[in-house]
Amino acid sequence: MSATNQLNTDMMKAIIHAKKMEDEQQCLKSRIVKLRKEEEKANKRIKDMQRRQQFVRDIKNFKTDKFTMLQERNNYHKFVEDNNRHKFNEDRNIARQKIDSNIRAVRERNKSQFVEIKSH
């Protein structure tokens, strides 16, 4: 009877041990599922952060491009303005030179006419 008793005790111990192992395995499986869900949440947060960072980068690039475009437009307008001012100054100088040469020519003509009047 003691051998049967020992056998029953060993069987009970084996059943209890198997039950414990099954419980531990179940706990590990649930822990793995929980960790996978946490990993998925973490990956989602990372992707959201990456999207936000990309959005911020795109906005900064847009602002920079717009600023650069406005600056280039202003530089172009300034160039055109300076160029027009330069042309105007050149034209004015040419006109002054023509006026001065006309005045000299009139003075020379007047001098020659005055000399002719004196000599008569």
Secondary structure, 3 states (H helix, E strand, C coil): CHHHHHHHHHHHHHHHHHHHHHHHHHHHHHHHHHHHHHHHHHHHHHHHHHHHHHHHHHHHHHHHHHHHHHHHHHHHHHHHHHHHHHHHHHHHHHHHHHHHHHHHHHHHHHHHHHHHHHHC
